[in-house]
Amino acid sequence: MTPFTEEELTELALGADPDPEIPTGAVPFDLGRGDGLLPSWYMPAPVRADGWRGRVIGIVILLVLGINVLGLCVTYGFPEIGFHLP
């Protein structure tokens, strides 16, 4: 199969009909939270973890960081030495 030439790609792009007709009363899709640079459907709203959930999340993060500081690797679930000696 031969690759397309630039002229062929240009002809295909100009001949494509991306969207037939947009109705005059059409409104953009919005969930009502979009006041930033990105639309509201692009990313979910941030969730605050207060109380005991926030403490548990903090402890898990500190444990993983502590394990990594000790030179262990927990990528696959079990702590193992993260480097190999020759």
PyMOL commands that place a pseudoatom at each C-alpha (Angstrom):
pseudoatom trace, name=CA, resn=MET, resi=1, chain=A, elem=C, hetatm=0, pos=[0.000, 0.000, 0.000]
pseudoatom trace, name=CA, resn=THR, resi=2, chain=A, elem=C, hetatm=0, pos=[1.431, 3.340, -1.014]
pseudoatom trace, name=CA, resn=PRO, resi=3, chain=A, elem=C, hetatm=0, pos=[1.130, 6.357, 1.270]
pseudoatom trace, name=CA, resn=PHE, resi=4, chain=A, elem=C, hetatm=0, pos=[-1.168, 9.207, 0.333]
pseudoatom trace, name=CA, resn=THR, resi=5, chain=A, elem=C, hetatm=0, pos=[0.287, 12.261, -1.316]
pseudoatom trace, name=CA, resn=GLU, resi=6, chain=A, elem=C, hetatm=0, pos=[-0.292, 15.691, 0.149]
pseudoatom trace, name=CA, resn=GLU, resi=7, chain=A, elem=C, hetatm=0, pos=[-2.656, 16.578, -2.682]
pseudoatom trace, name=CA, resn=GLU, resi=8, chain=A, elem=C, hetatm=0, pos=[-4.766, 13.464, -2.075]
pseudoatom trace, name=CA, resn=LEU, resi=9, chain=A, elem=C, hetatm=0, pos=[-4.958, 14.186, 1.653]
pseudoatom trace, name=CA, resn=THR, resi=10, chain=A, elem=C, hetatm=0, pos=[-5.959, 17.792, 0.965]
pseudoatom trace, name=CA, resn=GLU, resi=11, chain=A, elem=C, hetatm=0, pos=[-8.690, 16.645, -1.436]
pseudoatom trace, name=CA, resn=LEU, resi=12, chain=A, elem=C, hetatm=0, pos=[-10.027, 14.136, 1.100]
pseudoatom trace, name=CA, resn=ALA, resi=13, chain=A, elem=C, hetatm=0, pos=[-10.011, 16.719, 3.894]
pseudoatom trace, name=CA, resn=LEU, resi=14, chain=A, elem=C, hetatm=0, pos=[-11.778, 19.376, 1.847]
pseudoatom trace, name=CA, resn=GLY, resi=15, chain=A, elem=C, hetatm=0, pos=[-14.318, 16.860, 0.538]
pseudoatom trace, name=CA, resn=ALA, resi=16, chain=A, elem=C, hetatm=0, pos=[-15.259, 15.589, 3.992]
pseudoatom trace, name=CA, resn=ASP, resi=17, chain=A, elem=C, hetatm=0, pos=[-18.456, 16.896, 5.537]
pseudoatom trace, name=CA, resn=PRO, resi=18, chain=A, elem=C, hetatm=0, pos=[-17.702, 17.071, 9.291]
pseudoatom trace, name=CA, resn=ASP, resi=19, chain=A, elem=C, hetatm=0, pos=[-21.169, 18.121, 10.373]
pseudoatom trace, name=CA, resn=PRO, resi=20, chain=A, elem=C, hetatm=0, pos=[-24.236, 18.441, 8.183]
pseudoatom trace, name=CA, resn=GLU, resi=21, chain=A, elem=C, hetatm=0, pos=[-26.241, 21.360, 9.504]
pseudoatom trace, name=CA, resn=ILE, resi=22, chain=A, elem=C, hetatm=0, pos=[-26.287, 22.617, 13.063]
pseudoatom trace, name=CA, resn=PRO, resi=23, chain=A, elem=C, hetatm=0, pos=[-29.817, 23.594, 14.090]
pseudoatom trace, name=CA, resn=THR, resi=24, chain=A, elem=C, hetatm=0, pos=[-30.324, 27.283, 14.894]
pseudoatom trace, name=CA, resn=GLY, resi=25, chain=A, elem=C, hetatm=0, pos=[-31.543, 26.539, 18.428]
pseudoatom trace, name=CA, resn=ALA, resi=26, chain=A, elem=C, hetatm=0, pos=[-28.623, 24.268, 19.323]
pseudoatom trace, name=CA, resn=VAL, resi=27, chain=A, elem=C, hetatm=0, pos=[-26.925, 24.855, 22.690]
pseudoatom trace, name=CA, resn=PRO, resi=28, chain=A, elem=C, hetatm=0, pos=[-23.504, 23.537, 23.756]
pseudoatom trace, name=CA, resn=PHE, resi=29, chain=A, elem=C, hetatm=0, pos=[-23.348, 20.519, 26.055]
pseudoatom trace, name=CA, resn=ASP, resi=30, chain=A, elem=C, hetatm=0, pos=[-22.834, 21.738, 29.624]
pseudoatom trace, name=CA, resn=LEU, resi=31, chain=A, elem=C, hetatm=0, pos=[-23.426, 20.286, 33.067]
pseudoatom trace, name=CA, resn=GLY, resi=32, chain=A, elem=C, hetatm=0, pos=[-23.617, 23.699, 34.705]
pseudoatom trace, name=CA, resn=ARG, resi=33, chain=A, elem=C, hetatm=0, pos=[-20.238, 23.779, 36.478]
pseudoatom trace, name=CA, resn=GLY, resi=34, chain=A, elem=C, hetatm=0, pos=[-18.037, 25.242, 33.755]
pseudoatom trace, name=CA, resn=ASP, resi=35, chain=A, elem=C, hetatm=0, pos=[-16.596, 28.586, 34.780]
pseudoatom trace, name=CA, resn=GLY, resi=36, chain=A, elem=C, hetatm=0, pos=[-12.920, 27.874, 34.053]
pseudoatom trace, name=CA, resn=LEU, resi=37, chain=A, elem=C, hetatm=0, pos=[-10.886, 27.461, 30.900]
pseudoatom trace, name=CA, resn=LEU, resi=38, chain=A, elem=C, hetatm=0, pos=[-12.042, 23.869, 30.336]
pseudoatom trace, name=CA, resn=PRO, resi=39, chain=A, elem=C, hetatm=0, pos=[-15.626, 22.755, 29.772]
pseudoatom trace, name=CA, resn=SER, resi=40, chain=A, elem=C, hetatm=0, pos=[-17.335, 21.185, 32.767]
pseudoatom trace, name=CA, resn=TRP, resi=41, chain=A, elem=C, hetatm=0, pos=[-17.535, 17.728, 31.172]
pseudoatom trace, name=CA, resn=TYR, resi=42, chain=A, elem=C, hetatm=0, pos=[-13.757, 17.592, 30.549]
pseudoatom trace, name=CA, resn=MET, resi=43, chain=A, elem=C, hetatm=0, pos=[-12.747, 16.881, 34.143]
pseudoatom trace, name=CA, resn=PRO, resi=44, chain=A, elem=C, hetatm=0, pos=[-14.794, 15.962, 37.202]
pseudoatom trace, name=CA, resn=ALA, resi=45, chain=A, elem=C, hetatm=0, pos=[-15.092, 18.413, 40.061]
pseudoatom trace, name=CA, resn=PRO, resi=46, chain=A, elem=C, hetatm=0, pos=[-12.443, 18.001, 42.788]
pseudoatom trace, name=CA, resn=VAL, resi=47, chain=A, elem=C, hetatm=0, pos=[-13.531, 16.059, 45.854]
pseudoatom trace, name=CA, resn=ARG, resi=48, chain=A, elem=C, hetatm=0, pos=[-12.587, 17.098, 49.365]
pseudoatom trace, name=CA, resn=ALA, resi=49, chain=A, elem=C, hetatm=0, pos=[-11.702, 14.310, 51.728]
pseudoatom trace, name=CA, resn=ASP, resi=50, chain=A, elem=C, hetatm=0, pos=[-12.439, 15.616, 55.222]
pseudoatom trace, name=CA, resn=GLY, resi=51, chain=A, elem=C, hetatm=0, pos=[-12.370, 13.803, 58.532]
pseudoatom trace, name=CA, resn=TRP, resi=52, chain=A, elem=C, hetatm=0, pos=[-11.219, 10.218, 58.751]
pseudoatom trace, name=CA, resn=ARG, resi=53, chain=A, elem=C, hetatm=0, pos=[-11.101, 9.730, 54.955]
pseudoatom trace, name=CA, resn=GLY, resi=54, chain=A, elem=C, hetatm=0, pos=[-8.609, 12.567, 54.582]
pseudoatom trace, name=CA, resn=ARG, resi=55, chain=A, elem=C, hetatm=0, pos=[-6.427, 11.111, 57.340]
pseudoatom trace, name=CA, resn=VAL, resi=56, chain=A, elem=C, hetatm=0, pos=[-6.483, 7.638, 55.748]
pseudoatom trace, name=CA, resn=ILE, resi=57, chain=A, elem=C, hetatm=0, pos=[-5.525, 9.074, 52.348]
pseudoatom trace, name=CA, resn=GLY, resi=58, chain=A, elem=C, hetatm=0, pos=[-2.714, 11.080, 53.963]
pseudoatom trace, name=CA, resn=ILE, resi=59, chain=A, elem=C, hetatm=0, pos=[-1.391, 8.016, 55.824]
pseudoatom trace, name=CA, resn=VAL, resi=60, chain=A, elem=C, hetatm=0, pos=[-1.375, 5.905, 52.636]
pseudoatom trace, name=CA, resn=ILE, resi=61, chain=A, elem=C, hetatm=0, pos=[0.515, 8.621, 50.746]
pseudoatom trace, name=CA, resn=LEU, resi=62, chain=A, elem=C, hetatm=0, pos=[3.062, 8.983, 53.557]
pseudoatom trace, name=CA, resn=LEU, resi=63, chain=A, elem=C, hetatm=0, pos=[3.547, 5.200, 53.741]
pseudoatom trace, name=CA, resn=VAL, resi=64, chain=A, elem=C, hetatm=0, pos=[4.215, 4.920, 50.004]
pseudoatom trace, name=CA, resn=LEU, resi=65, chain=A, elem=C, hetatm=0, pos=[6.631, 7.861, 50.131]
pseudoatom trace, name=CA, resn=GLY, resi=66, chain=A, elem=C, hetatm=0, pos=[8.385, 6.369, 53.173]
pseudoatom trace, name=CA, resn=ILE, resi=67, chain=A, elem=C, hetatm=0, pos=[8.768, 3.003, 51.460]
pseudoatom trace, name=CA, resn=ASN, resi=68, chain=A, elem=C, hetatm=0, pos=[10.268, 4.725, 48.411]
pseudoatom trace, name=CA, resn=VAL, resi=69, chain=A, elem=C, hetatm=0, pos=[12.644, 6.748, 50.586]
pseudoatom trace, name=CA, resn=LEU, resi=70, chain=A, elem=C, hetatm=0, pos=[13.921, 3.489, 52.081]
pseudoatom trace, name=CA, resn=GLY, resi=71, chain=A, elem=C, hetatm=0, pos=[14.822, 2.344, 48.558]
pseudoatom trace, name=CA, resn=LEU, resi=72, chain=A, elem=C, hetatm=0, pos=[12.049, -0.193, 48.201]
pseudoatom trace, name=CA, resn=CYS, resi=73, chain=A, elem=C, hetatm=0, pos=[9.755, -0.461, 45.210]
pseudoatom trace, name=CA, resn=VAL, resi=74, chain=A, elem=C, hetatm=0, pos=[6.020, -1.087, 45.615]
pseudoatom trace, name=CA, resn=THR, resi=75, chain=A, elem=C, hetatm=0, pos=[4.991, -0.762, 41.975]
pseudoatom trace, name=CA, resn=TYR, resi=76, chain=A, elem=C, hetatm=0, pos=[3.608, -4.303, 41.769]
pseudoatom trace, name=CA, resn=GLY, resi=77, chain=A, elem=C, hetatm=0, pos=[2.162, -4.452, 45.305]
pseudoatom trace, name=CA, resn=PHE, resi=78, chain=A, elem=C, hetatm=0, pos=[4.938, -6.233, 47.189]
pseudoatom trace, name=CA, resn=PRO, resi=79, chain=A, elem=C, hetatm=0, pos=[7.893, -4.262, 48.609]
pseudoatom trace, name=CA, resn=GLU, resi=80, chain=A, elem=C, hetatm=0, pos=[11.157, -5.281, 46.969]
pseudoatom trace, name=CA, resn=ILE, resi=81, chain=A, elem=C, hetatm=0, pos=[14.551, -3.703, 46.493]
pseudoatom trace, name=CA, resn=GLY, resi=82, chain=A, elem=C, hetatm=0, pos=[14.279, -1.056, 43.803]
pseudoatom trace, name=CA, resn=PHE, resi=83, chain=A, elem=C, hetatm=0, pos=[17.825, -1.435, 42.499]
pseudoatom trace, name=CA, resn=HIS, resi=84, chain=A, elem=C, hetatm=0, pos=[20.033, -4.384, 41.682]
pseudoatom trace, name=CA, resn=LEU, resi=85, chain=A, elem=C, hetatm=0, pos=[23.617, -4.654, 42.854]
pseudoatom trace, name=CA, resn=PRO, resi=86, chain=A, elem=C, hetatm=0, pos=[26.142, -5.984, 40.304]
for i in range(1, 86): cmd.bond("trace and resi %d" % i, "trace and resi %d" % (i + 1))
show_as sticks, trace
zoom trace
